């Protein structure tokens, strides 16, 4: 076991656990690869208690994600019977790097008994470019294939694999294509552990955590090299 499990009784306790450690959603900010928020100083202020975490619970996209998560977990289990799916409603904390934590959408077990991470996402692509350029990639013949995980999600998954020590993850996404009358599609992406990326993630998160411990405002930004 490479992690310990922390229980929480309510949402406030859960948020406090998240504030104290570095979670998966923090990873892409620290790596300078979050398309929506690269304000690492703001993250530091939240972690040090200087600012309150922004309350986004009333955003339609957040409400959608919360409501759909159990359904998508059930759909995934039905469509991919090769995996056993369970829920672990606890915060996982790395034993080797206690500042790193994880809250998983699901735990997978494959036919060989190996455990993995299930990450569930709901998102809307307003333009065709948002879908083809972010969620797909081109093969050698210039044809789009459905095998590209957006980098900020990929970093989040690698963070989770660093905490758990597991070797694989699956991203299961419900993607709404707004330009096609809000058509919704489900896509499954397999993701393997990348030890080189994890090494860089651990180094950068350790550096960021030192700014928290020493109460010194960070002034760096570094992109991941893989």
MIDOSE-1310 file (N, C-alpha, C; in nm, 2 decimals, decimal comma, always signed):
residues 226
xxxx	+0,08/-0,12/+0,00/+0,00/+0,00/+0,00/+0,09/+0,12/+0,00; +0,07/+0,21/-0,10/+0,15/+0,33/-0,11/+0,08/+0,46/-0,06; -0,04/+0,44/+0,00/-0,12/+0,56/+0,05/-0,20/+0,52/+0,17; -0,24/+0,62/+0,24/-0,33/+0,60/+0,35/-0,46/+0,66/+0,32
xxxx	-0,57/+0,62/+0,38/-0,70/+0,67/+0,36/-0,75/+0,76/+0,47; -0,80/+0,88/+0,44/-0,85/+0,97/+0,54/-1,00/+0,98/+0,52; -1,08/+0,96/+0,62/-1,22/+0,98/+0,61/-1,26/+1,12/+0,64; -1,38/+1,16/+0,58/-1,43/+1,29/+0,61/-1,58/+1,27/+0,62
xxxx	-1,64/+1,35/+0,72/-1,78/+1,34/+0,75/-1,87/+1,42/+0,66; -1,82/+1,53/+0,61/-1,91/+1,62/+0,54/-1,82/+1,70/+0,43; -1,89/+1,79/+0,36/-1,82/+1,86/+0,25/-1,72/+1,96/+0,31; -1,75/+2,02/+0,43/-1,65/+2,11/+0,49/-1,52/+2,04/+0,53
xxxx	-1,53/+1,92/+0,58/-1,41/+1,84/+0,62/-1,34/+1,80/+0,49; -1,41/+1,77/+0,39/-1,35/+1,73/+0,26/-1,27/+1,85/+0,20; -1,33/+1,96/+0,20/-1,26/+2,08/+0,15/-1,14/+2,12/+0,23; -1,15/+2,10/+0,36/-1,03/+2,13/+0,45/-0,92/+2,03/+0,42
xxxx	-0,95/+1,90/+0,39/-0,84/+1,81/+0,36/-0,78/+1,85/+0,22; -0,86/+1,89/+0,13/-0,81/+1,93/+0,00/-0,72/+2,06/+0,01; -0,76/+2,15/+0,10/-0,68/+2,27/+0,11/-0,55/+2,24/+0,17; -0,54/+2,15/+0,26/-0,41/+2,12/+0,33/-0,31/+2,05/+0,24
xxxx	-0,36/+1,97/+0,14/-0,26/+1,90/+0,05/-0,27/+1,95/-0,09; -0,20/+1,89/-0,18/-0,20/+1,92/-0,32/-0,27/+1,81/-0,39; -0,39/+1,84/-0,45/-0,47/+1,74/-0,51/-0,45/+1,74/-0,66; -0,53/+1,65/-0,73/-0,51/+1,63/-0,87/-0,55/+1,75/-0,95
xxxx	-0,65/+1,83/-0,91/-0,69/+1,95/-0,98/-0,59/+2,06/-0,97; -0,51/+2,05/-0,87/-0,40/+2,15/-0,85/-0,28/+2,13/-0,94; -0,27/+2,01/-0,99/-0,14/+1,97/-1,06/-0,12/+2,05/-1,18; -0,22/+2,06/-1,27/-0,19/+2,14/-1,39/-0,17/+2,28/-1,37
xxxx	-0,22/+2,34/-1,26/-0,19/+2,48/-1,23/-0,04/+2,49/-1,19; +0,00/+2,40/-1,11/+0,14/+2,41/-1,06/+0,24/+2,38/-1,18; +0,19/+2,30/-1,28/+0,28/+2,27/-1,39/+0,27/+2,38/-1,50; +0,18/+2,48/-1,48/+0,16/+2,58/-1,58/+0,09/+2,54/-1,71
xxxx	+0,00/+2,43/-1,69/-0,07/+2,38/-1,81/-0,22/+2,37/-1,79; -0,27/+2,46/-1,71/-0,42/+2,46/-1,70/-0,48/+2,57/-1,79; -0,56/+2,53/-1,89/-0,61/+2,63/-1,99/-0,71/+2,73/-1,93; -0,76/+2,71/-1,81/-0,86/+2,79/-1,74/-0,80/+2,87/-1,63
xxxx	-0,69/+2,82/-1,57/-0,64/+2,89/-1,45/-0,49/+2,85/-1,43; -0,40/+2,95/-1,46/-0,26/+2,93/-1,43/-0,21/+3,02/-1,32; -0,30/+3,07/-1,24/-0,26/+3,16/-1,13/-0,21/+3,09/-1,01; -0,08/+3,06/-1,01/-0,02/+2,98/-0,91/-0,01/+3,06/-0,78
xxxx	+0,00/+3,19/-0,79/+0,00/+3,27/-0,66/-0,13/+3,26/-0,59; -0,24/+3,27/-0,67/-0,38/+3,25/-0,61/-0,39/+3,12/-0,54; -0,34/+3,01/-0,61/-0,35/+2,88/-0,55/-0,27/+2,88/-0,42; -0,15/+2,94/-0,41/-0,07/+2,95/-0,29/-0,15/+3,02/-0,18
xxxx	-0,22/+3,13/-0,22/-0,29/+3,21/-0,12/-0,41/+3,13/-0,06; -0,47/+3,04/-0,14/-0,58/+2,96/-0,09/-0,52/+2,85/+0,00; -0,41/+2,79/-0,04/-0,34/+2,69/+0,04/-0,29/+2,74/+0,18; -0,25/+2,87/+0,18/-0,20/+2,93/+0,30/-0,31/+3,00/+0,38
xxxx	-0,43/+2,99/+0,34/-0,54/+3,05/+0,41/-0,56/+3,20/+0,39; -0,48/+3,26/+0,30/-0,49/+3,40/+0,27/-0,62/+3,44/+0,20; -0,67/+3,35/+0,12/-0,79/+3,36/+0,04/-0,88/+3,24/+0,05; -1,01/+3,26/+0,04/-1,10/+3,15/+0,04/-1,10/+3,09/-0,10
xxxx	-1,12/+2,96/-0,10/-1,14/+2,89/-0,23/-1,27/+2,94/-0,30; -1,26/+2,97/-0,42/-1,38/+3,02/-0,49/-1,49/+2,91/-0,49; -1,61/+2,95/-0,46/-1,72/+2,86/-0,46/-1,78/+2,85/-0,60; -1,76/+2,74/-0,66/-1,81/+2,72/-0,80/-1,93/+2,61/-0,80
xxxx	-1,98/+2,58/-0,68/-2,08/+2,48/-0,67/-2,21/+2,51/-0,75; -2,24/+2,64/-0,77/-2,36/+2,67/-0,84/-2,34/+2,69/-0,99; -2,22/+2,66/-1,04/-2,20/+2,67/-1,19/-2,27/+2,55/-1,26; -2,34/+2,58/-1,37/-2,41/+2,47/-1,44/-2,32/+2,35/-1,47
xxxx	-2,20/+2,38/-1,51/-2,11/+2,27/-1,55/-2,07/+2,19/-1,43; -2,06/+2,25/-1,32/-2,02/+2,17/-1,20/-2,14/+2,09/-1,15; -2,26/+2,15/-1,15/-2,38/+2,07/-1,11/-2,40/+1,96/-1,21; -2,38/+1,98/-1,34/-2,39/+1,87/-1,43/-2,30/+1,75/-1,40
xxxx	-2,17/+1,79/-1,37/-2,07/+1,69/-1,34/-2,10/+1,61/-1,22; -2,15/+1,67/-1,12/-2,19/+1,60/-0,99/-2,31/+1,51/-1,01; -2,41/+1,56/-1,09/-2,53/+1,48/-1,11/-2,50/+1,36/-1,20; -2,41/+1,38/-1,30/-2,39/+1,27/-1,40/-2,29/+1,17/-1,35
xxxx	-2,20/+1,20/-1,26/-2,09/+1,11/-1,22/-2,14/+0,97/-1,19; -2,24/+0,95/-1,10/-2,28/+0,81/-1,06/-2,34/+0,74/-1,19; -2,41/+0,81/-1,27/-2,47/+0,75/-1,39/-2,36/+0,71/-1,49; -2,26/+0,79/-1,51/-2,15/+0,76/-1,60/-2,07/+0,64/-1,54
xxxx	-2,05/+0,64/-1,41/-1,98/+0,52/-1,36/-2,05/+0,39/-1,38; -2,19/+0,40/-1,37/-2,27/+0,28/-1,40/-2,26/+0,24/-1,55; -2,27/+0,34/-1,63/-2,26/+0,32/-1,78/-2,13/+0,26/-1,82; -2,02/+0,31/-1,76/-1,89/+0,26/-1,79/-1,88/+0,11/-1,75
xxxx	-1,93/+0,08/-1,63/-1,92/-0,06/-1,58/-2,00/-0,15/-1,67; -2,12/-0,10/-1,73/-2,20/-0,18/-1,82/-2,13/-0,20/-1,95; -2,07/-0,10/-2,00/-2,01/-0,10/-2,14/-1,88/-0,17/-2,14; -1,81/-0,18/-2,03/-1,67/-0,24/-2,02/-1,67/-0,34/-1,91
xxxx	-1,73/-0,45/-1,93/-1,74/-0,55/-1,82/-1,61/-0,62/-1,78; -1,50/-0,59/-1,86/-1,37/-0,64/-1,82/-1,31/-0,57/-1,70; -1,38/-0,46/-1,65/-1,33/-0,39/-1,53/-1,44/-0,41/-1,42; -1,39/-0,43/-1,30/-1,48/-0,41/-1,18/-1,46/-0,27/-1,14
xxxx	-1,57/-0,21/-1,10/-1,57/-0,07/-1,06/-1,62/-0,05/-0,92; -1,55/+0,02/-0,83/-1,59/+0,05/-0,70/-1,57/+0,19/-0,67; -1,63/+0,24/-0,56/-1,62/+0,38/-0,51/-1,54/+0,38/-0,38; -1,45/+0,47/-0,37/-1,37/+0,49/-0,25/-1,39/+0,63/-0,20
xxxx	-1,49/+0,66/-0,12/-1,52/+0,80/-0,08/-1,43/+0,84/+0,04; -1,30/+0,84/+0,01/-1,20/+0,89/+0,11/-1,10/+0,96/+0,04; -1,02/+1,04/+0,11/-0,91/+1,11/+0,06/-0,79/+1,03/+0,07; -0,72/+1,00/-0,04/-0,60/+0,92/-0,03/-0,47/+1,01/-0,02
xxxx	-0,38/+0,97/+0,07/-0,26/+1,06/+0,09/-0,14/+0,97/+0,07; -0,05/+1,01/-0,01/+0,07/+0,94/-0,04/+0,16/+0,92/+0,08; +0,21/+0,80/+0,11/+0,29/+0,78/+0,22/+0,43/+0,83/+0,20; +0,48/+0,83/+0,07/+0,61/+0,88/+0,04/+0,61/+1,03/+0,03
xxxx	+0,51/+1,09/-0,02/+0,50/+1,23/-0,04/+0,37/+1,28/+0,03; +0,37/+1,30/+0,16/+0,24/+1,32/+0,23/+0,17/+1,45/+0,19; +0,23/+1,54/+0,11/+0,16/+1,66/+0,07/+0,07/+1,63/-0,06; +0,09/+1,51/-0,11/+0,01/+1,48/-0,23/-0,11/+1,39/-0,20
xxxx	-0,23/+1,44/-0,24/-0,35/+1,37/-0,21/-0,44/+1,34/-0,34; -0,54/+1,26/-0,32/-0,62/+1,22/-0,44/-0,76/+1,19/-0,39; -0,86/+1,23/-0,46/-1,00/+1,19/-0,45/-1,04/+1,14/-0,58; -1,07/+1,01/-0,58/-1,10/+0,94/-0,71/-1,24/+0,93/-0,74
xxxx	-1,28/+0,94/-0,87/-1,42/+0,91/-0,91/-1,45/+0,77/-0,90; -1,35/+0,68/-0,92/-1,38/+0,54/-0,91/-1,25/+0,46/-0,91; -1,26/+0,34/-0,86/-1,14/+0,25/-0,86/-1,17/+0,13/-0,95; -1,08/+0,10/-1,03/-1,09/-0,01/-1,13/-1,01/-0,13/-1,09
xxxx	-1,06/-0,25/-1,13/-0,98/-0,37/-1,12/-1,00/-0,45/-1,25; -0,89/-0,47/-1,32/-0,89/-0,54/-1,45/-0,90/-0,70/-1,42; -0,90/-0,77/-1,53/-0,91/-0,91/-1,53/-0,79/-0,98/-1,46; -0,68/-0,91/-1,45/-0,56/-0,96/-1,38/-0,56/-0,92/-1,24
xxxx	-0,66/-0,85/-1,19/-0,66/-0,81/-1,05/-0,59/-0,68/-1,02; -0,54/-0,62/-1,13/-0,46/-0,49/-1,11/-0,55/-0,38/-1,09; -0,53/-0,29/-0,99/-0,61/-0,18/-0,97/-0,57/-0,06/-1,05; -0,67/+0,03/-1,08/-0,64/+0,15/-1,16/-0,74/+0,26/-1,12
xxxx	-0,72/+0,38/-1,18/-0,80/+0,49/-1,15/-0,91/+0,51/-1,26; -1,03/+0,54/-1,22/-1,13/+0,58/-1,31/-1,16/+0,73/-1,29; -1,14/+0,81/-1,39/-1,16/+0,95/-1,39/-1,28/+0,98/-1,48; -1,38/+1,05/-1,43/-1,50/+1,08/-1,51/-1,50/+1,23/-1,53
xxxx	-1,53/+1,27/-1,66/-1,54/+1,41/-1,70/-1,66/+1,43/-1,78; -1,72/+1,55/-1,75/-1,83/+1,60/-1,84/-1,78/+1,74/-1,89; -1,80/+1,76/-2,02/-1,76/+1,89/-2,07/-1,84/+1,92/-2,20; -1,83/+2,05/-2,24/-1,90/+2,09/-2,36/-1,80/+2,16/-2,45
xxxx	-1,81/+2,12/-2,58/-1,73/+2,18/-2,68/-1,82/+2,27/-2,76; -1,80/+2,40/-2,76/-1,88/+2,49/-2,83/-1,85/+2,50/-2,97; -1,73/+2,47/-3,01/-1,69/+2,48/-3,15/-1,63/+2,34/-3,19; -1,63/+2,32/-3,32/-1,58/+2,19/-3,37/-1,43/+2,18/-3,34
xxxx	-1,36/+2,30/-3,34/-1,21/+2,30/-3,32/-1,19/+2,25/-3,17; -1,28/+2,29/-3,08/-1,26/+2,26/-2,94/-1,26/+2,10/-2,92; -1,33/+2,04/-3,01/-1,34/+1,89/-3,00/-1,22/+1,83/-3,07; -1,21/+1,86/-3,20/-1,11/+1,79/-3,29/-0,96/+1,82/-3,24
xxxx	-0,94/+1,95/-3,20/-0,80/+1,98/-3,16/-0,76/+1,95/-3,02; -0,86/+1,92/-2,94/-0,83/+1,90/-2,79/-0,85/+1,75/-2,76; -0,96/+1,69/-2,81/-1,00/+1,56/-2,77/-0,95/+1,45/-2,86; -0,92/+1,49/-2,98/-0,87/+1,39/-3,09/-0,73/+1,43/-3,13
xxxx	-0,67/+1,33/-3,20/-0,54/+1,35/-3,25/-0,53/+1,29/-3,39; -0,44/+1,33/-3,47/-0,43/+1,28/-3,61/-0,33/+1,17/-3,62; -0,36/+1,07/-3,70/-0,26/+0,96/-3,73/-0,17/+1,00/-3,84; -0,09/+0,91/-3,89/+0,01/+0,95/-3,99/-0,05/+0,98/-4,13
xxxx	-0,18/+0,94/-4,14/-0,25/+0,97/-4,27/-0,34/+1,09/-4,26; -0,33/+1,16/-4,14/-0,40/+1,28/-4,13/-0,55/+1,26/-4,09; -0,58/+1,14/-4,04/-0,72/+1,11/-4,00/-0,72/+1,13/-3,85; -0,83/+1,18/-3,80/-0,85/+1,20/-3,66/-0,88/+1,07/-3,59
xxxx	-0,82/+1,05/-3,48/-0,85/+0,93/-3,40/-0,89/+0,97/-3,25; -0,97/+0,89/-3,19/-1,02/+0,93/-3,05/-0,93/+0,88/-2,94; -0,81/+0,94/-2,93/-0,72/+0,89/-2,83/-0,63/+1,00/-2,77; -0,69/+1,12/-2,76/-0,61/+1,23/-2,70/-0,68/+1,28/-2,58
xxxx	-0,61/+1,27/-2,47/-0,65/+1,32/-2,34/-0,60/+1,46/-2,33; -0,69/+1,56/-2,30/-0,64/+1,70/-2,28/-0,53/+1,70/-2,17; -0,43/+1,78/-2,20/-0,31/+1,77/-2,11/-0,34/+1,80/-1,96; -0,43/+1,89/-1,93/-0,45/+1,92/-1,79/-0,52/+1,80/-1,72
xxxx	-0,60/+1,73/-1,80/-0,66/+1,60/-1,74/-0,56/+1,49/-1,73; -0,47/+1,49/-1,83/-0,37/+1,39/-1,82/-0,27/+1,41/-1,70; -0,24/+1,53/-1,67/-0,16/+1,56/-1,56/-0,23/+1,52/-1,43; -0,36/+1,55/-1,42/-0,44/+1,51/-1,30/-0,43/+1,36/-1,28
xxxx	-0,44/+1,29/-1,39/-0,44/+1,14/-1,38/-0,30/+1,09/-1,34; -0,20/+1,15/-1,39/-0,06/+1,11/-1,35/-0,04/+1,14/-1,21; -0,09/+1,25/-1,16/-0,08/+1,28/-1,01/-0,15/+1,17/-0,93; -0,27/+1,13/-0,98/-0,34/+1,02/-0,90/-0,26/+0,89/-0,91
xxxx	-0,20/+0,86/-1,02/-0,11/+0,74/-1,03/+0,01/+0,75/-0,94; +0,06/+0,87/-0,92/+0,17/+0,89/-0,83/+0,13/+0,86/-0,69; +0,01/+0,91/-0,65/-0,03/+0,89/-0,51/-0,06/+0,74/-0,48; -0,13/+0,68/-0,58/-0,17/+0,54/-0,56/-0,07/+0,43/-0,58
xxxx	+0,03/+0,47/-0,67/+0,13/+0,37/-0,72/+0,08/+0,28/-0,82; -0,04/+0,30/-0,87/-0,10/+0,21/-0,97/-0,05/+0,24/-1,11; -0,07/+0,15/-1,20/+0,00/+0,15/-1,33/-0,09/+0,21/-1,45; -0,22/+0,22/-1,42/-0,31/+0,26/-1,53/-0,43/+0,34/-1,48
xxxx	-0,49/+0,40/-1,58/-0,61/+0,48/-1,55/-0,70/+0,48/-1,67; -0,83/+0,51/-1,65/-0,92/+0,52/-1,76/-1,00/+0,65/-1,74; -1,00/+0,73/-1,85/-1,08/+0,85/-1,85/-1,20/+0,83/-1,93; -1,32/+0,85/-1,87/-1,45/+0,82/-1,93/-1,52/+0,96/-1,94
xxxx	-1,54/+1,01/-2,06/-1,59/+1,14/-2,08/-1,72/+1,15/-2,15; -1,81/+1,24/-2,10/-1,93/+1,27/-2,16/-1,91/+1,41/-2,22; -1,90/+1,41/-2,36/-1,87/+1,53/-2,43/-1,99/+1,58/-2,51; -2,04/+1,70/-2,47/-2,15/+1,76/-2,55/-2,09/+1,85/-2,66
xxxx	-2,14/+1,82/-2,78/-2,10/+1,89/-2,90/-2,20/+2,00/-2,93; -2,18/+2,12/-2,88/-2,28/+2,22/-2,89/-2,32/+2,26/-3,03; -2,22/+2,25/-3,12/-2,25/+2,30/-3,26/-2,33/+2,19/-3,34; -2,35/+2,07/-3,28/-2,44/+1,97/-3,34/-2,56/+1,95/-3,26
xxxx	-2,64/+2,06/-3,23/-2,76/+2,06/-3,16/-2,74/+1,99/-3,02; -2,63/+2,02/-2,96/-2,59/+1,97/-2,82/-2,59/+1,81/-2,82; -2,54/+1,75/-2,93/-2,53/+1,61/-2,93/-2,42/+1,57/-2,82; -2,45/+1,46/-2,75/-2,36/+1,42/-2,65/-2,30/+1,28/-2,69
xxxx	-2,17/+1,27/-2,67/-2,10/+1,14/-2,70/-2,02/+1,10/-2,58; -2,01/+0,97/-2,56/-1,93/+0,91/-2,46/-1,80/+0,85/-2,52; -1,69/+0,89/-2,46/-1,56/+0,84/-2,51/-1,47/+0,79/-2,39; -1,40/+0,68/-2,42/-1,32/+0,61/-2,32/-1,17/+0,62/-2,36
xxxx	-1,09/+0,67/-2,27/-0,95/+0,68/-2,30/-0,87/+0,61/-2,20; -0,78/+0,52/-2,25/-0,69/+0,45/-2,16/-0,56/+0,53/-2,14; -0,51/+0,52/-2,02/-0,39/+0,61/-1,99/-0,30/+0,52/-1,90; -0,17/+0,51/-1,95/-0,07/+0,44/-1,87/+0,01/+0,53/-1,78
xxxx	+0,07/+0,47/-1,68/+0,16/+0,55/-1,59/+0,28/+0,60/-1,67; +0,32/+0,72/-1,65/+0,44/+0,78/-1,71/+0,53/+0,82/-1,60; +0,63/+0,74/-1,58/+0,72/+0,77/-1,46/+0,81/+0,89/-1,48; +0,84/+0,93/-1,60/+0,92/+1,05/-1,63/+0,83/+1,17/-1,59
xxxx	+0,71/+1,17/-1,64/+0,62/+1,28/-1,61/+0,59/+1,29/-1,45; +0,57/+1,17/-1,39/+0,55/+1,17/-1,25/+0,67/+1,23/-1,17; +0,79/+1,20/-1,22/+0,91/+1,25/-1,15/+0,90/+1,40/-1,15; +0,87/+1,46/-1,27/+0,86/+1,61/-1,28/+0,75/+1,67/-1,20
xxxx	+0,64/+1,60/-1,20/+0,52/+1,64/-1,12/+0,56/+1,65/-0,97; +0,62/+1,54/-0,92/+0,66/+1,53/-0,78/+0,75/+1,64/-0,75; +0,85/+1,67/-0,83/+0,95/+1,77/-0,81/+0,89/+1,91/-0,80; +0,80/+1,94/-0,90/+0,73/+2,07/-0,90/+0,64/+2,09/-0,79
xxxx	+0,56/+1,98/-0,75/+0,47/+1,99/-0,64/+0,54/+2,01/-0,51; +0,66/+1,94/-0,50/+0,74/+1,95/-0,38/+0,79/+2,09/-0,36; +0,83/+2,15/-0,47/+0,88/+2,29/-0,47/+0,77/+2,38/-0,43; +0,65/+2,36/-0,49/+0,54/+2,45/-0,45/+0,50/+2,43/-0,31
xxxx	+0,50/+2,31/-0,26/+0,47/+2,29/-0,12/+0,57/+2,35/-0,02; +0,70/+2,37/-0,07/+0,79/+2,43/+0,02/+0,76/+2,58/+0,03; +0,70/+2,64/-0,07/+0,66/+2,78/-0,06/+0,54/+2,79/+0,04; +0,46/+2,69/+0,05/+0,35/+2,69/+0,15/+0,41/+2,68/+0,29
xxxx	+0,50/+2,58/+0,31/+0,56/+2,56/+0,44/+0,64/+2,68/+0,49; +0,71/+2,75/+0,40/+0,80/+2,86/+0,43/+0,72/+2,99/+0,43; +0,60/+2,99/+0,39/+0,51/+3,11/+0,38/+0,58/+3,21/+0,29; +0,63/+3,17/+0,17/+0,69/+3,25/+0,07/+0,62/+3,25/-0,06
xxxx	+0,58/+3,36/-0,11/+0,50/+3,36/-0,23/+0,58/+3,31/-0,35; +0,53/+3,22/-0,43/+0,60/+3,16/-0,54/+0,61/+3,26/-0,66; +0,72/+3,25/-0,74/+0,73/+3,33/-0,86/+0,79/+3,26/-0,97; +0,73/+3,14/-1,00/+0,78/+3,06/-1,11/+0,67/+3,00/-1,19
xxxx	+0,70/+2,96/-1,31/+0,61/+2,88/-1,39/+0,70/+2,79/-1,48; +0,66/+2,66/-1,48/+0,74/+2,57/-1,56/+0,65/+2,48/-1,63; +0,67/+2,46/-1,76/+0,58/+2,37/-1,84/+0,65/+2,23/-1,83; +0,56/+2,13/-1,84/+0,61/+1,99/-1,83/+0,68/+1,95/-1,96
xx	+0,79/+1,88/-1,95/+0,86/+1,83/-2,06/+0,85/+1,68/-2,06; +0,79/+1,62/-2,16/+0,78/+1,47/-2,17/+0,82/+1,42/-2,30
